[in-house]
Amino acid sequence: MPPRQQTGASFALLMLMIWLLMPMGDMAGQTGPLLSVIAARRLARYRDALGVLNSTQWGDFAPNANEAPSYVNITGFREIDGFAWEDLGTFKQKSVQLSRHAVASAPDQPPLWDTAEGEPVWGTASGNLEGDWVYHPGSVPRSYESYNLSHSVPDMDWIGDRIDWGRNLTGRSGRMHLHMEGNKTATSYEQLPRDQAPLSGGTIRHVKGALSLQDTHGSQSTWDMRLWGVHWPRQGVVLMTTTSEKFEGIFGLPHLTPGPDYFQSSKALLTQRLNKVLETKERNVYTDQTVPWSSEVQSSPQFLLSPAPQCELIVYAQVHPLDRARLLSGKEAKDNLDMARLIGAIEDELAAPKGAPVGHIPKLRMSAVVYSPDCAFFLESKGPPEFPPGEANHLEGVKAEVQTHRIKTWLLVFACVVFGQVFLLKNQMKETFTPSTMGRVSFGTVGAMVMVDGITFTASA
């Protein structure tokens, strides 16, 4: 008798596979075609914003001009959006002061940072840093009642826009954690003349970061977000921003830079990079509905029809010069060119180890100012000159390559500990019998005990 076919089980298995393979949205009942329509609509808006960026020049976005304020047609940078751009000049002033203090010059000389002739810094800013921040309110008050998102961004069905927004920090101070990851390839460009300072150094690269802000003296909340932007290696300047449905920050980022040289270099880089990403997304709109440049920390954020608004953030960070005395270990001081070559050699060895002696590797240090154009507040890293170095010293951490090396070292130590315990117990097993004297202790049992013991020992250390 031929076996009966399991048609019911096969049908159930087929339906389960279809259900697992179907794209799932964040809204109940949302299907793949609807997601692709939303994605295509949003990508069209991004394409328009890229066209606006490509057609604008330095000075086109001047929202706090006394006579005739001007805006650009990018969401968040329009007059209809009502953002607190009155503090844009203050943000740029704080940013420049931050860089000039980090890359100090002689009192009787003009700031060397302005002409890209200051102390050399790390060429790659990838790493993990942490430090304290202090809160400063903006010059104009802003709350959720200051905005009508249904009017400024009518394409979205907003939820939670009439209550306090996320990332709205209110405490006087807190803790900041910043993880940065930069593109390995830097793009060179021709600088503007010296009379159009501040100059940006002639090289630029893409960078992305993950920022965690702990509001320890306010709401007791921790806000995590992703940021996207650019890094000027010679100057050590990093500028990143969040991007969302109500703030197309990455497309307006060049207008937030300190000067025209920073503007023209970031505009050229972003125009090329953003266009490539949009072309890929538009080509795969039916199979890939993840949001590019999203500030959400989830692994694959999808386009939403009903987003919840959060405070947008712009981060300006300055990489600090290295301590010459510790880097050279008492040797003669070198000029900036020799120091730059030495730093480049250290970074090359860290990226691709060849056995060259590098000695002590200085910490990665940065100072930062965070500006929220819609919630109207500033967060500044705590440190000199407002606070003594003994109390706080801005953001400190280690480069990504150094942290990777430390992880590999501890994994090797862990493997040695486990191997040593297994080796010792295996030798002990040769002399150990069960009460029946007919069999030895189970190797699997002892192996499991050794693994648990080794993990516990390593964790406690």
C-alpha positions as CSV (number, residue, x, y, z in Angstrom):
1,M,0.0,0.0,0.0
2,P,1.6,3.3,-1.1
3,P,2.2,5.8,1.8
4,R,-0.4,8.6,2.2
5,Q,0.7,12.0,1.2
6,Q,0.9,14.5,4.0
7,T,-0.9,17.3,2.0
8,G,-2.0,19.1,5.2
9,A,1.4,19.3,6.7
10,S,3.0,20.3,3.4
11,F,0.5,23.1,3.0
12,A,1.1,24.3,6.5
13,L,4.8,24.3,6.0
14,L,4.4,26.2,2.7
15,M,2.3,28.9,4.4
16,L,4.8,29.2,7.2
17,M,7.6,29.8,4.7
18,I,5.6,32.4,2.9
19,W,4.8,34.2,6.2
20,L,8.5,34.2,7.2
21,L,9.7,35.5,3.9
22,M,7.1,38.3,3.6
23,P,8.5,41.8,4.4
24,M,7.2,42.8,7.8
25,G,6.5,46.5,8.6
26,D,6.2,48.3,11.9
27,M,2.5,48.9,11.4
28,A,-0.1,46.1,11.9
29,G,-1.4,44.9,8.5
30,Q,1.2,46.7,6.5
31,T,2.3,44.6,3.5
32,G,5.3,44.7,1.2
33,P,3.7,46.7,-1.7
34,L,2.6,49.4,0.8
35,L,6.1,49.7,2.2
36,S,7.6,50.0,-1.3
37,V,5.2,52.8,-2.1
38,I,6.2,54.7,1.1
39,A,9.8,54.0,0.4
40,A,9.5,55.3,-3.2
41,R,7.8,58.5,-2.0
42,R,10.4,59.2,0.6
43,L,13.3,58.5,-1.8
44,A,11.7,61.0,-4.2
45,R,11.8,63.6,-1.4
46,Y,15.5,62.8,-0.8
47,R,16.2,63.1,-4.5
48,D,14.6,66.6,-4.5
49,A,16.6,67.6,-1.4
50,L,19.8,66.4,-3.1
51,G,18.9,68.5,-6.1
52,V,18.5,71.5,-3.8
53,L,21.9,70.9,-2.2
54,N,23.5,70.6,-5.6
55,S,22.1,74.0,-6.6
56,T,22.9,76.0,-3.5
57,Q,25.9,78.1,-2.6
58,W,27.6,79.2,0.6
59,G,25.4,81.9,2.2
60,D,22.1,80.7,0.7
61,F,21.0,79.5,4.1
62,A,21.1,82.5,6.4
63,P,18.1,82.3,8.7
64,N,19.4,84.8,11.2
65,A,20.4,87.6,8.8
66,N,19.3,91.0,10.0
67,E,17.9,92.4,6.7
68,A,16.7,89.5,4.6
69,P,16.8,86.0,6.2
70,S,17.1,83.3,3.5
71,Y,16.2,79.6,3.7
72,V,16.7,76.6,1.4
73,N,14.0,74.1,0.3
74,I,15.2,71.2,2.4
75,T,12.9,69.8,5.1
76,G,14.0,71.4,8.4
77,F,15.8,74.2,6.7
78,R,12.6,75.9,5.4
79,E,11.0,78.9,7.1
80,I,7.7,76.9,7.3
81,D,9.4,74.4,9.6
82,G,9.9,77.0,12.3
83,F,13.1,75.6,13.7
84,A,15.1,77.7,16.2
85,W,17.8,78.7,13.6
86,E,18.3,81.9,15.5
87,D,21.1,80.1,17.4
88,L,22.9,78.9,14.2
89,G,25.4,81.6,14.5
90,T,26.0,80.8,18.2
91,F,26.5,77.1,17.2
92,K,29.1,78.0,14.6
93,Q,30.9,80.4,17.0
94,K,31.0,77.8,19.7
95,S,32.4,75.3,17.2
96,V,35.2,77.6,16.0
97,Q,36.1,78.5,19.6
98,L,36.3,74.8,20.5
99,S,38.7,74.1,17.6
100,R,40.9,77.2,18.3
101,H,41.3,76.2,21.9
102,A,42.1,72.6,21.2
103,V,44.7,73.6,18.5
104,A,46.2,76.5,20.4
105,S,48.5,79.1,19.0
106,A,50.9,81.6,20.5
107,P,49.1,84.6,22.1
108,D,50.7,87.1,19.7
109,Q,49.9,85.1,16.5
110,P,46.7,84.5,14.5
111,P,45.0,81.2,15.1
112,L,46.9,78.5,13.3
113,W,43.8,76.3,13.1
114,D,42.1,78.9,10.8
115,T,44.8,78.3,8.1
116,A,45.2,74.5,8.6
117,E,48.7,75.0,10.0
118,G,48.1,73.9,13.6
119,E,49.3,70.9,15.5
120,P,48.7,67.6,13.7
121,V,46.0,65.3,15.0
122,W,44.9,61.7,14.5
123,G,44.1,61.2,10.8
124,T,41.3,58.7,11.6
125,A,38.8,59.5,14.3
126,S,37.3,55.9,14.6
127,G,37.1,54.9,18.2
128,N,35.0,55.0,21.4
129,L,34.9,58.0,23.7
130,E,33.1,59.1,26.8
131,G,32.8,62.1,29.0
132,D,30.4,64.5,30.7
133,W,28.3,67.1,29.1
134,V,26.7,70.3,30.4
135,Y,23.4,71.9,29.3
136,H,22.9,75.4,27.9
137,P,19.5,76.6,26.8
138,G,19.0,78.3,23.5
139,S,18.1,82.0,23.1
140,V,14.5,81.2,22.0
141,P,12.3,78.7,23.9
142,R,10.9,75.8,21.9
143,S,8.6,72.9,22.8
144,Y,6.2,70.6,20.9
145,E,3.6,73.3,21.1
146,S,5.9,75.5,18.9
147,Y,5.3,73.2,15.9
148,N,2.5,72.0,13.6
149,L,4.1,69.0,11.9
150,S,0.8,68.2,10.1
151,H,1.2,71.6,8.3
152,S,5.0,71.6,7.7
153,V,5.3,67.9,6.8
154,P,1.8,66.9,5.7
155,D,2.8,63.6,4.1
156,M,3.3,62.0,7.5
157,D,0.6,60.8,9.9
158,W,2.4,61.9,13.1
159,I,1.9,60.2,16.4
160,G,3.0,61.6,19.8
161,D,3.6,65.1,18.3
162,R,1.5,66.7,21.0
163,I,3.5,65.4,24.0
164,D,7.1,65.9,25.0
165,W,9.4,64.6,22.2
166,G,12.1,62.1,22.6
167,R,15.8,63.2,23.1
168,N,14.6,66.4,24.8
169,L,17.2,66.6,27.5
170,T,16.5,68.9,30.4
171,G,19.1,68.1,33.1
172,R,22.0,70.4,33.8
173,S,24.6,67.7,33.1
174,G,25.0,64.1,32.2
175,R,27.1,61.5,30.5
176,M,28.0,61.2,26.8
177,H,29.2,58.1,24.9
178,L,30.3,58.5,21.3
179,H,31.3,55.7,18.9
180,M,32.7,56.9,15.6
181,E,33.6,54.9,12.5
182,G,35.2,56.7,9.5
183,N,35.7,55.7,5.9
184,K,39.3,54.5,5.4
185,T,39.6,56.4,2.1
186,A,40.0,60.2,2.3
187,T,39.2,62.4,-0.7
188,S,41.6,65.3,-1.6
189,Y,40.4,68.6,-3.0
190,E,41.8,72.1,-3.6
191,Q,41.5,74.5,-0.8
192,L,40.2,78.1,-1.1
193,P,42.6,81.0,-0.7
194,R,43.9,81.9,2.8
195,D,41.7,85.1,2.9
196,Q,38.6,82.8,3.0
197,A,39.6,81.2,6.3
198,P,38.8,79.0,8.2
199,L,40.4,76.5,5.8
200,S,39.6,72.8,6.0
201,G,42.9,71.1,5.3
202,G,42.5,69.7,1.8
203,T,41.2,66.2,2.7
204,I,37.7,64.9,3.7
205,R,36.1,61.5,4.4
206,H,32.7,60.1,5.3
207,V,32.0,59.3,8.9
208,K,29.1,57.8,10.9
209,G,28.6,57.7,14.7
210,A,26.5,56.3,17.4
211,L,25.8,58.8,20.3
212,S,24.4,57.9,23.7
213,L,23.3,60.7,26.0
214,Q,22.4,60.0,29.6
215,D,20.2,62.7,31.2
216,T,21.4,61.8,34.8
217,H,20.2,65.1,36.4
218,G,17.0,65.4,34.4
219,S,14.6,62.8,33.1
220,Q,17.0,59.9,34.1
221,S,16.6,58.7,30.5
222,T,19.3,57.5,28.1
223,W,18.8,58.4,24.4
224,D,20.7,56.5,21.7
225,M,20.9,57.7,18.1
226,R,22.9,57.3,14.9
227,L,24.5,60.2,13.1
228,W,26.0,60.7,9.7
229,G,28.4,63.3,8.4
230,V,32.0,64.1,7.3
231,H,35.4,64.4,8.8
232,W,38.3,66.7,7.8
233,P,41.4,64.7,8.9
234,R,44.0,67.5,8.7
235,Q,41.9,69.8,10.9
236,G,40.5,67.1,13.1
237,V,36.9,68.5,12.6
238,V,33.9,66.1,12.6
239,L,30.4,67.3,11.7
240,M,27.5,64.9,12.0
241,T,23.7,65.2,12.2
242,T,20.6,63.2,12.6
243,T,18.2,62.7,9.7
244,S,14.5,62.0,10.0
245,E,11.1,62.7,8.3
246,K,11.0,66.3,9.7
247,F,14.7,67.1,9.3
248,E,16.8,66.1,6.3
249,G,19.9,66.9,8.1
250,I,22.5,65.1,6.0
251,F,21.3,67.0,2.9
252,G,21.7,70.4,4.6
253,L,24.9,69.6,6.5
254,P,27.2,71.7,4.3
255,H,25.2,74.8,5.3
256,L,26.1,74.1,9.0
257,T,29.8,74.2,8.4
258,P,32.1,76.9,9.8
259,G,33.0,78.5,6.5
260,P,33.0,78.4,2.7
261,D,36.0,76.0,2.4
262,Y,34.2,73.5,4.6
263,F,31.0,74.1,2.6
264,Q,32.5,73.4,-0.8
265,S,34.4,70.3,0.2
266,S,31.5,68.7,2.1
267,K,29.0,69.6,-0.7
268,A,31.2,68.0,-3.3
269,L,31.7,64.8,-1.2
270,L,28.1,64.5,-0.1
271,T,26.6,65.2,-3.5
272,Q,28.5,62.3,-5.0
273,R,28.0,59.9,-2.0
274,L,24.3,60.6,-1.5
275,N,23.6,60.2,-5.2
276,K,25.2,56.7,-5.2
277,V,23.1,55.6,-2.2
278,L,19.9,57.0,-3.7
279,E,20.5,55.2,-7.0
280,T,21.0,51.9,-5.2
281,K,17.9,52.4,-3.0
282,E,15.7,53.4,-6.0
283,R,16.9,50.4,-8.0
284,N,16.0,48.0,-5.2
285,V,12.9,49.8,-3.8
286,Y,10.8,46.6,-4.0
287,T,13.3,44.5,-2.1
288,D,15.0,46.9,0.2
289,Q,12.8,49.3,2.3
290,T,15.3,50.2,4.9
291,V,15.9,53.9,5.6
292,P,19.2,55.4,4.6
293,W,20.8,57.8,7.1
294,S,18.3,57.0,9.8
295,S,18.9,58.2,13.3
296,E,17.2,55.1,14.8
297,V,19.6,52.6,16.4
298,Q,17.7,49.5,15.3
299,S,19.5,47.4,12.8
300,S,17.2,47.7,9.8
301,P,14.9,50.7,10.2
302,Q,12.1,50.8,7.7
303,F,10.1,53.7,6.2
304,L,7.1,54.6,8.4
305,L,3.9,56.3,7.6
306,S,3.3,57.3,11.2
307,P,6.6,58.3,12.8
308,A,7.0,59.8,16.3
309,P,9.0,63.1,16.3
310,Q,12.2,63.4,18.3
311,C,14.6,66.3,18.9
312,E,17.2,66.6,16.1
313,L,20.8,66.9,17.0
314,I,23.9,68.4,15.2
315,V,27.3,67.4,16.6
316,Y,30.5,69.3,16.0
317,A,33.6,67.5,17.4
318,Q,37.2,68.5,17.4
319,V,40.0,65.9,17.6
320,H,42.7,67.1,20.0
321,P,46.4,67.2,19.1
322,L,48.6,64.4,20.6
323,D,50.9,65.0,23.5
324,R,54.3,65.4,21.9
325,A,56.2,64.6,25.1
326,R,54.5,61.3,25.6
327,L,54.5,60.4,22.0
328,L,58.3,61.1,21.5
329,S,59.3,59.7,24.9
330,G,61.7,62.5,25.7
331,K,63.2,62.8,22.3
332,E,63.7,66.1,20.6
333,A,60.6,68.0,19.6
334,K,59.8,67.8,15.9
335,D,58.1,70.2,13.6
336,N,54.5,69.7,12.4
337,L,55.5,67.9,9.2
338,D,57.6,65.3,11.0
339,M,54.9,64.9,13.7
340,A,52.3,64.3,10.9
341,R,54.5,61.7,9.3
342,L,55.0,60.0,12.7
343,I,51.3,59.9,13.4
344,G,50.6,58.6,9.9
345,A,53.2,55.8,10.5
346,I,51.6,54.8,13.8
347,E,48.1,54.7,12.2
348,D,49.4,52.6,9.3
349,E,50.9,50.1,11.7
350,L,47.7,50.0,13.8
351,A,45.6,49.4,10.7
352,A,47.9,46.8,9.1
353,P,50.4,45.5,11.7
354,K,53.8,44.7,10.2
355,G,55.8,44.4,13.5
356,A,57.1,48.0,13.5
357,P,57.7,49.4,17.1
358,V,55.1,52.0,17.9
359,G,55.7,52.5,21.6
360,H,53.1,54.2,23.7
361,I,49.8,55.0,21.8
362,P,48.2,58.2,23.1
363,K,44.5,58.3,23.8
364,L,41.9,59.6,21.4
365,R,40.6,62.9,22.8
366,M,37.8,65.2,21.5
367,S,35.8,68.1,22.5
368,A,32.2,68.5,21.2
369,V,29.2,70.8,21.1
370,V,25.7,69.4,20.4
371,Y,23.0,71.7,19.0
372,S,19.3,70.9,18.7
373,P,17.7,73.3,16.1
374,D,14.2,72.2,16.9
375,C,14.3,71.8,20.7
376,A,16.7,74.8,21.1
377,F,19.4,73.7,23.5
378,F,23.2,73.1,23.5
379,L,25.2,70.3,25.1
380,E,28.9,70.9,25.5
381,S,31.5,68.4,26.5
382,K,32.8,69.3,30.0
383,G,36.4,70.4,30.2
384,P,38.8,73.3,29.7
385,P,38.7,76.2,29.5
386,E,35.4,76.5,31.4
387,F,36.3,73.6,33.8
388,P,39.7,72.7,35.1
389,P,41.3,69.5,33.7
390,G,41.2,67.9,37.1
391,E,37.4,68.0,37.1
392,A,36.7,67.0,33.5
393,N,38.7,66.8,30.3
394,H,36.1,66.6,27.5
395,L,35.8,63.2,25.8
396,E,38.5,60.5,26.1
397,G,38.8,57.0,24.7
398,V,40.9,54.8,22.5
399,K,41.1,54.3,18.8
400,A,39.2,51.4,17.3
401,E,42.4,49.6,16.3
402,V,43.7,49.7,19.9
403,Q,40.4,48.4,21.3
404,T,40.4,45.6,18.7
405,H,43.9,44.7,19.8
406,R,42.9,44.6,23.4
407,I,39.9,42.4,22.7
408,K,42.2,39.9,20.7
409,T,44.7,39.9,23.6
410,W,42.0,39.1,26.2
411,L,40.6,36.4,24.0
412,L,44.0,34.8,23.7
413,V,44.4,35.0,27.5
414,F,41.0,33.3,27.8
415,A,42.0,30.6,25.4
416,C,45.2,29.9,27.3
417,V,43.4,29.7,30.6
418,V,40.9,27.2,29.2
419,F,43.6,25.2,27.5
420,G,45.6,25.1,30.8
421,Q,42.7,23.8,32.8
422,V,41.8,21.2,30.2
423,F,45.4,20.0,30.1
424,L,45.8,19.8,33.9
425,L,42.4,18.0,34.3
426,K,43.2,15.6,31.4
427,N,46.4,14.6,33.2
428,Q,44.5,14.2,36.4
429,M,42.0,11.9,34.7
430,K,44.7,9.4,34.0
431,E,45.0,8.8,37.7
432,T,41.3,9.1,38.6
433,F,38.9,6.1,38.6
434,T,35.3,5.7,39.4
435,P,34.4,3.7,42.5
436,S,33.9,0.6,40.3
437,T,37.5,1.0,39.1
438,M,36.2,-0.1,35.6
439,G,35.8,3.3,33.9
440,R,37.3,6.7,34.1
441,V,35.6,10.0,34.6
442,S,33.6,11.1,31.6
443,F,35.7,13.4,29.4
444,G,32.6,15.3,28.2
445,T,31.5,16.0,31.8
446,V,34.9,17.2,32.8
447,G,35.2,19.3,29.6
448,A,31.9,21.1,30.3
449,M,33.0,21.8,33.9
450,V,36.3,23.2,32.7
451,M,34.6,25.5,30.2
452,V,32.3,26.9,32.8
453,D,35.1,27.2,35.3
454,G,37.3,29.0,32.7
455,I,34.5,31.4,31.7
456,T,33.8,32.2,35.3
457,F,37.5,32.7,36.1
458,T,37.9,35.1,33.1
459,A,34.8,37.1,33.8
460,S,35.8,37.5,37.5
461,A,39.2,38.7,36.5
